[in-house]
Amino acid sequence: IEPLLKIHSFYQKVLTLCSKEKALYMGSFFDLTYANINGWRFNEYKQYAFFRKYEKEILLIAINFDDQPVDIAINIPSHAFDFLHIPQKDIYEAKDLLSGKKEMISMLPYKATEVFIDKWNAKILKFTI
């Protein structure tokens, strides 16, 4: 029954965020998978990444559908920065909305954004510009 409770808790968090975070229910969307096909640290069959943006709030959402934890490297194309008006910056402080933990992430088109994700898990990294 414990695995079911973990799944229930996870989905409860996600559904609560969907009603609270404007970037999720009103924001712009930008899929990052096309820029990571055949990536040496991103398996497009087992990981998925995309942006959501509303006004000055950015969400970088990365999902791991693998039964192994992964340390992925997400390539963010220049077009994403232009389309979403994200200033390129070596360090942004982001908060994972699922765990509450803060982490530092890079947002540059020539340097992959590194994110660790546990097995069968996700991160919703929120930062402001």
Secondary structure, 3 states (H helix, E strand, C coil): CHHHHHHHHHHHHHHHHHHHCHHHHCCEEEECHHHHCCECCECCCCEEEEEEEECCEEEEEEEECCCCCEEEEECCCHHHHHHHCCCCEEEEEEEECCCCCEEEEEEECCECEEEEECCCEEEEEEEEC
